[in-house]
Amino acid sequence: MKKTNGVIAAGHSETVQAGLAIFRAGGNAFDAAVACMLAACVTEPGLTSLAGGGFLLAHTNTNQNILFDFFTQTPHYKRPTSNLDFYPVGVNFGTTIQDFHIGLGSMAVPGVWAGVMRVQETLGRLPLSVVAEPAIILARQGVEVNSFQAYTFSNLLQPILLTTTEGREIYAPNGDILKLGDRLIMTNFAQTLEALVSGEKREFYEGEIAQTLVQDCQEKGGHLTLEDLKNYTVIERNPLKTNYRGKTILTNPPPSSGGTLIAFALQLLLSLDLTNLQFGSSQHLHLLKTVMQFTNVARKERLDDYLHQDNIAENFVSSFSSYQQPFIDAVNKWGSTTHISVLDQEGNAATVTTSNGEGSGYIIPGTGIMVNNMLGEEDLNPQGFHQWPENVRISSMMSPTLVLNQEHKPEIVLGSGGSNRIRTAILQVLLNLIDFKMSVEDAVNSPRVHWENHRFDIEPGFDPESVNTLDLSPQDVIRLWPEKNMFFGGVNTLVKTSDGQLLGAGDIRRNGVSLKS
């Protein structure tokens, strides 16, 4: 089969190489994206897993746009909180500590493996055994621990990764957590993935893996049942569509909230002429703070409690007009997640974000697969822990996004990890590309900010004078970060230029890499 030309941006060089191997075998962008998803379970095991959740936004060369929702689902039944294995751990980002909850009681119904199967059978053209081979080889031969992995293992996720005996065998085989230059080997995962390729969806959701997971949940304090696993389905949705500066932007629709919030912010920004705005100026920083501030207010007033209602995205985005004039007045003062982007020369594009949360600490015995902790993430449980409605898709900030040109062909492919910073990271890269006309490398790796709860987090690289002259209210605080940090996301991005060039940039905050075939 003829080699496919394409470009990939992802969070690890070996993830990208897995996708490029599939291009060389003649696969399309969707084959390559699935290969990257599987490889990332080995190269970024603290961030993603077959027992996590995610979304893949696809644009085909026949102009189909499909959002594959394989995010996690709440269980059918709630176990009494007195019998739950559910406890907090602190994840240290260096400048801030964010609490997450883990244990078997934090695990939601997983969807990544079902997503792999659905995307491959719907849009792929190679056998799954071929697409899975690079990940199997990586897991068996091992991956050298790079600086980002060493940081996440040691500084962030050590208490989670080392919770079980199997976790310690993988991540601390000699007694100490793996460090830079060590080799991460996942033999059990390699064997499990081979079995899954043969048994497909049934093996994970009904077979021995499912039986073991459910038995441990019932005996040791989790919610999951066989009914939860057997009834899990991938949902194909129409992407949320919005227009910005003559371009069509496709992103993740409800019940996930991130894409809807990006669309709302872009509609607010359409009311302004940003032609003469200088990147990094005090006006630019004030603009970002204000649009994030107004988006957060609108979210609390009109979105969070209504995500499962019909037409909520259209109703919420159209409500921007209620905030438009106050927004313009305010502006005029001027005072554990991973992402993969794939684009092929045939016109296919895939943008996929997957997450394991931080992981529950529980590894399904003998598989090397850690299950997610989505029921223990505060961001995903805005009404409080254990208040989730039964048997519904969990809302997410994950927002795989595509920008189409006037011929409805993919021009920009992007997405991000980064918890509740995902939407602001993607928004800033979109503005860098569309309004500031930056190169893809500069658009991704220029400094970022994030505004939330009266705190303005600012990466280094902005003019200190611009920061010092910001117009803030008395309750607002600025937190200056000493260096760029994964806290601000990991926006791995691809661009197809007007003359047909395929360009990409991996986000340096998470050791991102982009390569083309």
JOJO-V599811 format. One record per pair of residues at least 4 apart in sequence whose ideal C-beta (glycine too) atoms are under 6 Angstrom apart, sorted by sequence separation. I is the first residue (numbers start at 1). J is the second residue. D is the distance in whole Angstrom. If there is no record, write none. Layout:
# JOJO-V599811
i/j/d
I/J/D
I/J/D
This chain:
# JOJO-V599811
i/j/d
27/31/3
39/43/6
40/44/5
44/48/6
48/52/6
60/64/4
79/83/6
102/106/5
111/115/6
118/122/6
119/123/6
120/124/4
126/130/5
128/132/6
132/136/6
137/141/6
145/149/5
149/153/6
150/154/6
151/155/5
152/156/5
154/158/6
157/161/5
158/162/6
163/167/6
167/171/6
168/172/5
169/173/6
172/176/6
178/182/4
195/199/6
199/203/3
201/205/6
202/206/5
203/207/4
206/210/5
216/220/5
224/228/5
226/230/6
227/231/6
252/256/5
257/261/6
280/284/6
298/302/5
299/303/5
311/315/6
312/316/6
320/324/6
323/327/5
344/348/5
381/385/5
383/387/4
404/408/5
405/409/5
418/422/5
421/425/6
430/434/6
431/435/5
432/436/5
438/442/4
442/446/6
462/466/6
472/476/4
481/485/6
497/501/4
10/15/4
22/27/4
27/32/6
79/84/6
92/97/5
101/106/5
126/131/5
138/143/6
145/150/5
152/157/6
162/167/5
172/177/5
204/209/5
205/210/5
217/222/3
243/248/6
244/249/6
279/284/6
364/369/5
438/443/4
451/456/5
462/467/6
507/512/4
10/16/5
59/65/5
161/167/5
162/168/5
171/177/6
178/184/6
306/312/5
343/349/5
374/380/6
405/411/4
416/422/5
432/438/5
496/502/6
506/512/3
41/48/6
90/97/5
91/98/5
171/178/6
196/203/5
217/224/4
242/249/5
252/259/4
277/284/6
363/370/5
418/425/6
450/457/5
506/513/4
8/16/5
40/48/5
41/49/6
58/66/5
120/128/5
196/204/6
199/207/6
251/259/3
342/350/4
402/410/6
403/411/5
495/503/5
506/514/5
22/31/5
23/32/6
41/50/6
90/99/6
91/100/6
241/250/6
362/371/5
403/412/4
416/425/5
449/458/5
505/514/5
22/32/5
57/67/5
161/171/4
162/172/6
214/224/6
341/351/5
416/426/5
433/443/5
494/504/4
504/514/3
8/19/4
88/99/5
89/100/6
214/225/6
239/250/4
240/251/5
251/262/6
359/370/4
360/371/5
402/413/6
432/443/4
448/459/5
56/68/4
214/226/5
340/352/5
447/459/4
493/505/5
19/32/4
22/35/4
88/101/5
89/102/6
240/253/4
303/316/5
360/373/4
401/414/5
55/69/6
302/316/5
339/353/5
380/394/5
401/415/6
429/443/5
447/461/3
492/506/5
502/516/6
86/101/6
357/372/5
358/373/6
400/415/4
414/429/6
429/444/6
447/462/6
492/507/6
19/35/5
54/70/6
87/103/5
237/253/6
356/372/5
357/373/4
491/507/5
6/23/5
18/35/5
19/36/4
86/103/5
302/319/6
357/374/5
490/507/4
18/36/6
53/71/4
85/103/4
337/355/4
4/23/4
53/72/4
85/104/4
86/105/4
158/177/5
210/229/5
240/259/5
490/509/6
85/105/5
86/106/6
357/377/5
374/394/6
428/448/5
490/510/4
492/512/5
3/24/5
15/36/5
18/39/4
84/105/3
242/263/4
454/475/5
244/266/5
336/358/5
454/476/5
455/477/5
456/478/5
457/479/5
458/480/6
459/481/5
490/512/6
154/177/5
240/263/6
268/291/6
397/420/6
399/422/6
486/509/5
2/26/6
15/39/5
153/177/5
205/229/4
206/230/6
242/266/6
399/423/6
455/479/6
486/510/5
1/26/3
15/40/5
153/178/6
205/230/6
298/323/6
397/422/4
401/426/6
459/484/5
484/509/5
10/36/5
265/291/5
397/423/6
424/450/5
399/426/6
15/43/5
14/43/5
150/179/5
294/323/5
421/450/5
459/488/6
150/180/4
265/295/5
12/43/4
264/295/6
12/44/6
11/44/5
145/178/5
147/180/6
294/327/5
261/295/5
145/180/6
72/108/4
73/109/4
72/109/6
145/182/5
72/111/6
144/183/6
145/184/6
71/111/6
290/330/5
379/419/6
448/488/5
70/111/4
142/183/4
143/184/5
290/331/5
379/420/5
142/184/6
142/185/4
70/114/5
287/331/6
70/115/3
353/398/4
68/115/6
139/186/4
353/400/5
444/491/5
286/334/6
352/400/6
351/400/4
444/493/5
139/189/5
140/190/4
267/317/6
68/119/6
139/190/4
283/334/5
351/402/6
255/307/5
268/320/5
254/307/5
255/308/5
260/313/5
264/317/5
267/320/4
271/324/5
349/402/6
440/493/6
136/190/5
263/317/5
440/495/5
260/316/6
264/320/6
136/193/5
271/328/6
53/111/5
54/112/6
102/160/6
136/194/6
254/312/5
51/110/4
254/313/5
268/327/5
52/112/5
253/313/5
132/193/6
349/410/4
444/505/4
50/112/5
351/413/5
353/415/5
429/491/5
50/113/5
56/119/6
92/155/6
425/488/6
440/503/5
444/507/5
445/508/5
349/413/5
351/415/5
425/489/3
441/505/5
58/123/6
91/156/5
132/197/5
440/505/5
425/491/5
421/488/6
422/489/6
129/197/5
421/489/5
128/197/5
89/159/5
343/413/5
418/489/3
341/413/4
240/313/5
341/414/6
416/489/4
417/490/5
416/490/6
416/491/4
339/415/4
339/416/5
414/491/6
304/382/5
339/417/6
338/417/5
414/493/4
337/417/3
413/494/4
34/116/6
412/495/6
117/201/5
34/119/6
411/496/6
34/120/5
114/201/6
307/395/5
30/119/6
113/204/5
30/123/4
31/124/5
42/135/6
30/124/5
38/132/6
31/126/5
39/134/6
35/131/5
39/135/4
42/138/5
28/125/6
34/131/5
38/135/4
42/139/5
27/126/5
35/134/6
39/138/6
31/131/5
43/143/5
42/143/6
46/152/5
22/131/6
46/157/5
21/134/5
104/217/6
107/222/6
18/134/4
104/220/5
105/221/5
118/234/4
104/221/5
105/222/6
104/222/3
114/232/6
109/228/5
115/234/6
114/234/5
109/232/5
14/138/6
14/143/6
292/424/6
85/220/6
85/221/3
335/471/2
84/221/5
262/399/6
83/221/6
255/393/5
257/395/5
333/471/5
256/395/6
258/397/4
255/395/5
256/396/4
258/398/6
259/399/4
258/399/4
42/186/6
79/223/5
252/399/5
75/223/4
251/399/5
75/224/6
251/401/4
76/227/6
213/364/5
341/492/5
343/494/5
76/228/6
212/364/6
250/402/5
75/228/5
212/365/6
339/492/5
341/494/5
249/403/5
209/364/6
247/403/5
248/404/4
279/436/5
293/451/6
292/451/4
343/502/6
262/423/5
274/435/5
288/449/5
261/423/5
265/427/5
289/451/5
70/234/5
258/422/5
262/426/6
258/423/5
262/427/6
68/234/6
69/235/4
289/456/6
69/237/6
66/236/6
67/237/4
67/239/5
65/239/5
192/367/4
188/366/6
188/367/6
189/368/3
188/368/4
285/466/6
57/239/6
186/368/5
280/462/5
280/463/6
282/466/4
65/250/6
281/466/6
285/470/6
282/469/5
245/434/5
167/363/5
55/252/5
166/363/5
160/358/6
163/361/3
160/359/5
164/363/5
160/361/5
112/354/6
107/360/5
106/360/5
100/358/5
102/360/5
104/362/5
102/361/5
107/371/5
108/374/4
106/373/4
108/375/5
106/375/5
106/376/3
102/373/5
102/376/6
101/376/3
100/376/6
61/346/5
61/347/4
108/394/6
61/348/5
60/348/6
47/336/5
47/337/6
48/338/5
59/349/4
47/338/4
58/350/5
44/338/5
56/350/6
57/351/5
56/352/4
40/338/5
55/353/6
54/353/6
54/354/3
72/372/6
52/354/6
72/374/4
52/355/5
36/340/5
52/356/4
81/386/5
48/354/4
49/356/4
48/356/5
33/342/5
32/342/5
29/342/4
74/388/5
76/390/6
29/344/4
76/391/5
28/344/6
74/390/6
33/350/4
51/369/5
74/392/5
29/348/4
33/352/5
50/369/5
28/348/5
29/349/6
30/350/5
49/369/6
51/371/4
52/372/5
73/393/6
29/350/5
49/370/5
51/372/6
71/393/6
72/394/5
71/396/5
11/338/5
10/340/4
9/341/5
8/342/5
7/343/5
6/343/6
6/344/4
4/344/5
5/345/4
55/398/6
57/400/4
59/402/6
55/400/5
57/402/6
63/408/6
59/410/5
148/510/6
148/511/4
146/511/6
95/481/6
93/487/5
11/490/6
10/492/6
9/492/4
9/493/6
9/494/5
7/494/6
23/517/4
7/502/4
9/504/4
7/504/5
9/506/5
16/513/5
20/517/5
11/510/5
16/515/5
13/513/4
11/512/5
9/514/4
7/516/4
6/517/6
5/517/6
